[in-house]
Amino acid sequence: MTIDIDNIDKFWRELEEVCEQCGRDIADITPVVETDKIDIDDLSILIDAGFSALQETKLYKAEAKIMQANVHTDWHYMGKLKENQLGKAVRMFTMIHCVDSMDMLEALDAAAEEAGTSPIIALEANVVGAGGKGFTAETLHEAADFAAGSFNVTFSAISGKPPLYMNSETSMKFYHQLALLKSQVEDELGLGLGLSMGRSDRDLQAAVSAGCNWIRAIV
């Protein structure tokens, strides 16, 4: 897929406008550009356009792209991960946003220890309810306690997403739930955490207003 420079310019304008409306400092938000469909040769365009973080959602495709890409950037992962993929993931990615179960967290911790890396992680909270993915409000605290005490991962954020059909206005209640869960974990553990949530093409206003620090940028 060829990158449209006009789309990049539009994204930065919209993010700046939303931050101004919400009283947020744009420097507190890291747009993580979805690059699944972007050609390797075009990745440098994103870096030159001011993006410092790129993200993939399919490990088997990301491996070749990251190895061949001639760019200096932070790579983030936001897709599904199987246990046998964790060894590669902790070596390839600066931040993993999709840690959604205690089994995965413990396996990821072990993989990072073996690899000698310390990936940044976000614990994914389930704010949807039945059928949703991630930690419940009850299990999140146990996972957060484990992650905060680990020497192998860097626990830095809570992540989550509303149902796919939600627009910006109706997504707001889900993001407020995430923000509340984050505050509770912070108070309990004495940590400072961020929020990974939102997509620029769907609910930019809601995510920024609710306090996101990482957001998927669709350009």
N, C-alpha and C positions, 0 to 999 in steps of 0.2 A: 504494500500500500504506500502510495506517494504522500508525503507530508504536505499539507496546505499551509503555507506561511500565514495566510489570512486567518486561519483557524487558531493558530498560535497567538497571534496578536489579539484576536477576539477573546481568547481565554484569559490572557493577562489583564486586559481591560476590565472584563467582568469580575475577575477576582479582586482587582483593586477597588472597583466600585462597591462590591459587596463588603469588603473589609472596612471601607470608609463608612458605609451605612451601619455596620454592626459595631463600630468602634474598636475593630481589631487591627493589630499591627500585621501587615502582610508578611513580615519577616518571621512571624511565629507559625506560619503555615508552609508546609513542604508539599508542593504538588508532586505526585508520583505518577509519571506518565506511563500509560498502558502501551506497551510496545509489541504485544503479541503479533500484530499484523503489520508492523513497520519493518522495512528492509534494513539489513545490517548497515548498508552504505549510507542510510539516511539518519542514523542515530546521532551523528555529530551535529546535525542541524538542530536537534533538540538541545544538546549541550550548549551550542552557541546561542540558542534562544533563551537561555537562563534557567533551564531545568537541571537540577542537581541529582535527581533520583529517577530511575527508570524501573519499571516493574513488569514481571512476567507472571503468567498464571498456569503454564504447562511446563513442568520440569524437563520433560524429554526434548522439548523444542528449545527451551532456554539454555540448556547446556552448550549446545553448538553455537548459539548466538553470542553468548558471553565470552566463549573462548576465542571466537573469531573477531569480535567487535574491537575496533581500535579506538576506544573512548575511555576516559577516566571519569568514572561516575560511581554512585552507590546503586547497587542492584537490590531491588525489593521483590519479595514473593508474596502473592495474594491468592494463590490457587489452592487446590487440594494437594495433600501430601500423604503418601503411604509410608509406612515405617521403613521399608527398604530403600526409600529415597532420601531419608534424612541425612545420611552421611554426605551425600553430594550437596544437599541444600545448605548445610552449615558451612560448607567451604565456598559456595558460590554467592551467597546472598548476605548483604549487610544487615537486612532486617526481614523478618518473617512475620507477617501480619495475621496468620491464620491458625494459631495454636488454639485448638478448640476442644481438647479433652485432656484429662489427667494422664492417660496412657501416652498420648502424643507428647505432652510436655516432658514426661519422664524419659521417653525414648529420645527426644530431641536433646535433652540435657546430657544423656549418655553419649550421643553422637558428637556433640560439641566437645565434650571432655576428650573423647578419643581423637578427634581431629585437631585439638588444641586451638580451637576458635572460640569466640564469644559473641555469637550473633545477637543483635537486638531483637526482642520479640514483643509481640502484642498478644495478649490473651483475648480470644474472641468470645464475647458475651452474647447469649441468646436473649434478645429482647422481643422476639416474635411470639414465643410460646410453643405450643405443641407443633412438632414438625420443624422447628427452627434449629439452627446449627450453633453450637458453642456451649459455654458454661452457663448454668443457671445462676441466679443471684446467690443461691446457697452454696453451690460448688465453686464459684469464682473465688471466694475468699480463701479456700484451701489451696487452690492453684496459685493464687497470688502470693501466699505465704511461702510456698515451695519455690516459686520463681525468684522471689526477692532474696531468698537465702542461698540461691545457687551461685557457684563460682564459674559456671560454664555458659550461662546465658545472661543477657542484660535485659531485665524486665523494665520496659519503658512506656508501655501503652496498653490501653483497652481498645479493642476494635469491635465492630459490629455493623450490621446493615439491616435495614427494614425490608419487607417484601419487595420483590422486583417491580411490582406495578405502582409502587408509591411515588407520588410527585413531591416536590419540595415542601409544600405546605403540610401534607399529611405525614411526611417523614419526620417532622419536627418532634412529635411525641416520642418516637423511638430514640432519637438522638438525645433528648432530655433524660430518658431512662439511662442511656449509656453514660452521660455526664454525671448523673447521680451515683451510679455504681462506681465510677472512677473516683469520685470524691470520698465515698465510703471506704474504698480500698486504701486510698491515700491516708485517710485519717487513722485507719486501723494499723497500717504498717509504717506510717511516718515517711511516706515516699512522695515524690513529685512525679506524676505520670502525665502522659499525653493521650489524645484521642485520635484513633485512625478510623475515619468514617466518611461516607459521602462520595458522590461522583459529580464531576463538574457538568456533565450533560443532563443531570437529572435533579439534583437537590443541593446545588452549591450554596444557595442562600441559607437553607436549613442547617447544613453542616457547619458552615462558618459561624452562624449565629449561635449554635449550640456549643462551640468551642473546639472544633476539629484542629488538629495539628498536622495530620497527614490526610490528603484527599486524593482520590484517583482523578487524574487529569486526562480527559479524553480529547485529543486534538486531531 
